[in-house]
């Protein structure tokens, strides 16, 4: 809708400013041109701002892409570390299982040794602690037997001590192994927990970067669309500005032609009239001037069975000059079956359009498209077309002329006669 409005404005501008006498004042058009140029500068600034924003957004996207690549590399490393720790935990659990088997075997050995010690303790309890060994020694039959008994007792006592020491060593070994395995397993679990937490953080970071990337891409898309709208608006404004410039050039040309026409009219008025010619009408000060000298032979309004949509000025003199009633542009100059030789002039006065008609001319001295000044001679009064005597049929229309003459107004009181 916005684009259509601008396009229509451009077309209206061209139509309004390129129609000769329909044109607005040169000052108005130049002001319009200045406004359009200012608007174009604003739009162009908007395009530059959009370009900078797009460049910034693309730079941010490039940075995010680099951050995502680095983050994905770290995530792959974290996944590998997690897998490694899980493998180590699996190995450690396997080692724990093996240690549990070894511990079970040690516990079985310990149980057997404890049973042996208990049996020996019961035997010693029944016979007295050292009495057993003393009775063994005293029961020797000879010295050789005594020595053998001493050796046997020593061996038994040492065996008891070894069993007790082995019992204590195995228990210590069991406790140390359990402690070490639990410590290593705890350390691995802790590291795995940290890695899992890091992995979750990295996943959240990636999700955040992905969201940011999507937002930047959407902003770039919206800014690009905005830039396209601005570019199109700038192109339409440029077309509108060109149309106004053309209208300004046409208006300057029209004003130059009008100035030249005024000079010719002034020169013609200074020269007066040549021999055999009737005098030219005096140019009045108002907007309109009398188009010809003569008498009003027919007024505006009902005339018999017809409506007379103008006034007639009769003059039987030779070569009676007919002049333009106001500044304007000849919209048509031709030979009509009813009007005879006729000239239509379009006037733009105080922002309003008027049309004057000069009919039944003997001769036409202004052509279609010609710029004429108030008081400039258009032709010579005649009796051409549907006419019953030499006179000027003059019409004034508030707006454009039409076949129904619905815009015709009584010129008396507006045009001096």
C-alpha atoms as one frame of an Amber mdcrd trajectory, in Angstrom:
protein
   0.000   0.000   0.000   2.822   2.386   0.875   4.589   1.691  -2.437   1.337
   2.179  -4.390   0.725   5.488  -2.642   4.214   6.750  -3.554   3.801   5.630
  -7.169   0.429   7.372  -7.437   1.952  10.493  -5.916   4.699  10.448  -8.548
   2.185  10.104 -11.380  -0.065  12.821  -9.951   2.968  15.046  -9.531   3.884
  14.624 -13.204   0.320  15.275 -14.292  -0.113  18.311 -12.052   3.170  19.989
 -12.960   3.481  19.356 -16.683   0.304  20.864 -18.102   1.296  24.338 -19.247
  -1.245  26.737 -17.860  -2.372  24.063 -15.400   1.039  24.046 -13.779   1.523
  25.206 -10.213   3.689  28.225  -9.546   7.414  27.830 -10.075   8.028  28.595
  -6.404   5.628  25.830  -5.341   7.296  23.338  -7.666  10.782  24.260  -6.497
   9.613  23.880  -2.891   8.198  20.479  -3.801  11.504  19.575  -5.444  13.384
  20.591  -2.293  11.056  18.458  -0.167  11.554  15.469  -2.464  15.326  15.889
  -2.390  15.272  16.114   1.396  13.117  12.989   1.545  15.490  11.192  -0.841
  18.439  12.116   1.365  16.593  10.735   4.391  15.775   7.517   2.541  19.355
   7.214   1.255  20.600   7.672   4.823  18.212   4.892   5.827  19.676   2.641
   3.111  23.221   3.353   4.334  22.144   2.678   7.929  20.561  -0.611   6.798
  23.777  -1.549   4.985  25.813  -0.873   8.124  23.379  -2.853  10.259  23.483
  -5.791   7.827  27.296  -5.636   7.831  27.297  -5.602  11.650  24.836  -8.511
  11.825  26.905 -10.531   9.351  30.043  -9.820  11.396  28.259 -10.975  14.554
  27.100 -14.117  12.768  30.682 -14.828  11.675  31.815 -14.490  15.294  29.022
 -16.799  16.507  29.944 -19.364  13.833  33.559 -19.311  15.035  32.395 -19.669
  18.647  30.134 -22.569  17.667  32.981 -24.332  15.859  35.265 -23.925  18.894
  32.458 -25.071  21.214  31.708 -28.130  19.084  35.406 -29.052  19.197  35.368
 -28.793  22.997  32.152 -30.821  23.126  33.775 -33.591  21.081  36.761 -33.527
  23.457  34.409 -33.705  26.450  32.538 -36.649  24.925  35.857 -38.443  24.427
  36.883 -37.724  28.032  33.509 -38.928  29.334  33.903 -42.140  27.339  37.450
 -42.514  28.667  36.382 -42.036  32.296  33.473 -44.420  31.875  35.918 -47.011
  30.493  38.263 -46.413  33.439  35.344 -46.771  35.856  34.347 -49.989  34.099
  37.943 -51.249  34.408  38.038 -50.146  38.023  34.782 -51.974  38.760  36.269
 -55.041  37.117  39.359 -54.631  39.303  37.107 -54.272  42.345  35.397 -57.511
  41.363  38.802 -59.213  41.123  39.831 -57.768  44.474  36.579 -58.973  45.979
  37.454 -62.487  44.816  40.943 -62.157  46.283  39.476 -60.756  49.480  37.061
 -63.675  49.657  39.989 -66.090  49.322  41.946 -64.200  51.971  38.939 -64.228
  54.247  38.667 -67.985  53.747  42.360 -68.426  54.593  42.002 -66.170  57.580
  39.011 -68.188  58.767  41.060 -71.420  58.517  43.998 -69.885  60.359  41.729
 -68.541  63.052  40.254 -72.025  63.475  43.774 -73.518  63.798  44.729 -70.927
  66.355  41.528 -71.565  68.258  42.311 -75.322  68.344  45.815 -74.693  69.558
  44.502 -72.221  72.111  42.017 -74.814  73.422  44.798 -77.408  73.669  46.981
 -74.988  75.549  44.035 -74.026  77.755  43.380 -77.621  78.631  47.015 -78.385
  79.476  48.296 -74.953  80.600  50.125 -72.524  78.418  53.778 -73.507  78.578
  53.147 -76.772  80.353  52.501 -78.530  77.069  55.886 -77.654  75.717  57.586
 -78.465  79.104  55.885 -81.855  79.332  57.015 -82.595  75.825  60.610 -81.836
  76.793  60.514 -83.725  80.094  59.028 -86.722  78.418  62.237 -87.320  76.463
  63.729 -90.801  76.911  67.301 -89.801  76.180  69.337 -86.732  75.303  69.013
 -87.277  71.591  65.290 -87.535  71.997  65.410 -84.371  74.136  67.185 -82.446
  71.393  64.636 -83.584  68.831  61.852 -82.518  71.170  63.448 -79.108  71.715
  63.649 -78.619  67.913  60.040 -79.671  67.444  58.788 -77.336  70.188  60.718
 -74.418  68.679  59.236 -75.176  65.276  55.703 -75.234  66.704  56.211 -71.992
  68.565  57.617 -70.307  65.451  54.721 -71.625  63.386  52.283 -70.116  65.846
  54.058 -66.784  65.632  54.114 -66.970  61.787  50.422 -67.732  61.646  49.665
 -64.751  63.878  51.925 -62.453  61.809  50.486 -63.676  58.493  47.005 -63.157
  59.896  47.804 -59.524  60.734  49.560 -58.914  57.387  46.695 -60.302  55.333
  44.180 -58.222  57.263  46.238 -55.076  56.676  46.642 -55.905  53.002  42.891
 -56.419  52.680  42.095 -53.110  54.352  44.683 -51.221  52.231  43.407 -52.748
  48.975  39.805 -51.874  49.847  40.766 -48.318  50.765  42.797 -47.767  47.591
  40.118 -49.142  45.286  37.398 -47.049  46.927  39.587 -43.959  46.721  40.351
 -44.508  43.030  36.715 -45.284  42.244  35.561 -42.172  44.134  38.068 -40.039
  42.218  36.868 -41.438  38.903  33.205 -40.894  39.841  33.973 -37.317  40.836
  35.785 -36.643  37.548  32.923 -38.232  35.596  30.391 -36.057  37.448  32.411
 -32.925  36.593  32.662 -33.983  32.966  28.910 -34.651  32.812  28.259 -31.205
  34.311  30.648 -29.629  31.773  28.889 -31.516  29.022  25.510 -30.130  30.128
  26.931 -26.594  30.259  28.353 -26.978  26.766  25.007 -28.236  25.458  23.289
 -25.179  27.024  25.951 -22.874  25.575  25.463 -24.361  22.118  21.678 -23.983
  22.408  22.201 -20.332  23.385  24.553 -19.748  20.457  22.083 -21.418  18.089
  19.299 -19.144  19.360  21.535 -16.084  18.955  22.453 -17.171  15.433  18.780
 -17.572  14.522  17.957 -14.120  15.944  20.829 -12.517  13.989  19.705 -14.223
  10.778  16.108 -13.052  11.322  17.305  -9.507  11.988  19.436  -9.591   8.833
  16.427 -10.838   6.826  14.155  -8.119   8.234  16.806  -5.432   7.654  17.310
  -6.646   4.076  13.554  -6.396   3.427  13.538  -2.918   4.977  16.463  -1.947
   2.762  14.601  -3.222  -0.314  11.578  -1.099   0.654  13.824   1.928   1.109
  15.547   1.326  -2.232  12.194   1.072  -3.979  10.989   4.204  -2.205  14.188
   5.997  -3.225  13.657   4.957  -6.853  10.052   6.205  -6.767  11.154   9.465
  -5.165  13.812   9.821  -7.859  11.133   9.328 -10.535   8.903  11.848  -8.772
  11.786  14.295  -8.494  12.518  13.883 -12.201   8.855  14.553 -12.972   8.908
  17.722 -10.883  12.153  18.805 -12.522  10.572  18.305 -15.929   7.586  20.357
 -14.762   9.947  23.071 -13.484  11.719  23.142 -16.843   8.367  23.310 -18.649
   7.150  26.052 -16.343  10.343  28.034 -16.837   9.903  27.635 -20.578   6.256
  28.662 -20.304   7.156  31.696 -18.221   9.825  32.649 -20.741   7.302  32.308
 -23.550   4.765  34.288 -21.538   7.299  37.046 -20.933   8.058  37.143 -24.642
   4.331  37.204 -25.398   3.847  40.099 -22.973   6.628  42.020 -24.690   5.003
  41.411 -28.066   1.633  42.477 -26.660   3.196  45.634 -25.229   4.930  46.377
 -28.536   1.693  45.820 -30.428  -0.108  48.159 -28.024   2.613  50.810 -28.498
   2.364  50.550 -32.299  -1.387  51.063 -32.146  -3.089  49.873 -35.316  -2.117
  50.002 -38.956  -4.037  51.792 -41.688  -7.302  50.049 -42.439  -7.336  48.243
 -39.085  -9.628  48.863 -36.135  -8.028  49.921 -32.838  -6.895  47.254 -30.333
  -8.789  47.130 -26.998  -7.087  48.833 -24.074  -5.531  46.279 -21.696  -7.152
  46.653 -18.266  -5.346  46.153 -14.924  -7.440  43.256 -13.611  -7.072  39.548
 -14.205  -9.115  39.733 -17.410  -9.217  42.338 -20.149 -11.707  43.073 -22.923
 -11.104  40.616 -25.812 -12.286  43.043 -28.536 -13.712  46.490 -29.106 -17.346
  46.662 -30.070 -20.835  46.541 -28.672 -22.520  43.692 -26.770 -24.959  42.466
 -29.372 -26.072  39.381 -27.442 -25.919  38.549 -23.744 -25.378  35.329 -21.863
 -28.437  33.123 -21.278 -31.680  32.247 -22.998 -31.950  33.590 -26.537 -35.143
  32.630 -28.255 -35.374  28.865 -28.337 -31.729  28.309 -27.454 -29.399  28.979
 -24.578 -26.605  31.342 -25.541 -23.590  30.218 -23.412 -21.460  33.303 -24.126
 -21.639  36.932 -25.194 -21.349  38.465 -28.662 -19.258  41.585 -29.385 -20.123
  43.147 -32.741 -17.935  45.542 -34.725 -18.345  46.284 -38.414 -14.865  47.771
 -38.766 -12.126  46.311 -40.890  -9.578  43.951 -39.405 -10.874  44.275 -35.829
  -8.191  42.772 -33.493  -9.212  40.018 -31.057  -6.872  39.644 -28.043  -6.372
  37.146 -25.214  -8.537  38.006 -22.192  -5.833  36.698 -19.806  -2.460  34.943
 -19.721  -2.704  31.304 -20.767  -1.929  28.529 -23.195  -3.796  27.883 -26.436
  -5.358  24.481 -25.864  -6.830  24.330 -29.399  -6.828  26.459 -32.541  -8.830
  25.114 -35.503 -11.685  25.580 -37.984 -14.990  24.360 -36.557 -18.216  23.804
 -38.504 -20.172  25.712 -35.849 -17.595  28.041 -34.248 -15.779  28.752 -37.516
 -12.195  29.787 -36.863 -11.968  29.365 -33.112  -9.300  29.515 -30.421  -9.559
  27.947 -26.944  -7.257  29.218 -24.187  -6.694  27.522 -20.806  -5.849  29.801
 -17.871  -4.520  28.978 -14.397  -5.578  31.792 -12.068  -5.064  31.620  -8.297
  -4.943  27.846  -8.454  -8.173  27.572 -10.496  -8.586  26.601 -14.118 -10.592
  28.744 -16.562 -11.184  28.373 -20.279 -11.999  31.163 -22.731 -13.355  30.678
 -26.272 -12.930  33.093 -29.242 -15.180  32.067 -32.143 -16.130  33.131 -35.753
 -12.662  34.634 -36.375 -11.740  35.762 -39.841  -8.150  34.776 -39.196  -6.321
  32.901 -36.433  -2.888  34.222 -35.365  -2.132  31.776 -32.489  -1.616  28.029
 -32.732  -2.289  25.093 -30.392   0.218  24.905 -27.495   1.282  28.526 -27.826
   1.733  30.582 -24.663  -0.095  33.903 -24.918  -0.156  36.994 -22.749  -3.148
  39.075 -21.704  -3.831  41.569 -24.508  -1.816  39.637 -27.135  -3.595  39.513
 -30.488  -5.084  36.109 -31.284  -6.782  36.893 -34.569  -9.204  39.142 -36.481
 -12.928  39.382 -35.862 -14.885  37.611 -38.589 -18.071  35.879 -39.698 -17.029
  32.221 -40.107 -18.986  29.131 -39.030 -22.616  29.450 -37.968 -22.640  33.249
 -37.852 -25.022  35.942 -39.177 -22.611  38.864 -39.191 -19.128  39.988 -38.185
 -18.774  39.593 -34.452 -16.761  37.796 -31.729 -18.552  35.053 -29.848 -16.775
  34.932 -26.454 -17.240  32.245 -23.767 -15.889  31.903 -20.221 -15.853  28.471
 -18.502 -15.105  27.831 -14.832 -12.936  24.778 -15.526 -12.445  22.872 -18.757
 -14.711  23.338 -21.793 -17.082  20.439 -22.507 -19.631  19.765 -25.225 -22.541
  20.313 -22.841 -20.996  23.626 -21.743 -21.942  22.831 -18.154 -19.011  24.920
 -16.839 -19.959  28.049 -18.765 -20.475  31.216 -16.691 -21.675  34.718 -17.560
 -18.485  36.719 -18.275 -20.195  40.037 -17.621 -18.983  41.318 -14.255 -15.831
  39.201 -14.530 -14.451  40.395 -17.851 -14.699  44.147 -18.492 -16.657  45.096
 -21.636
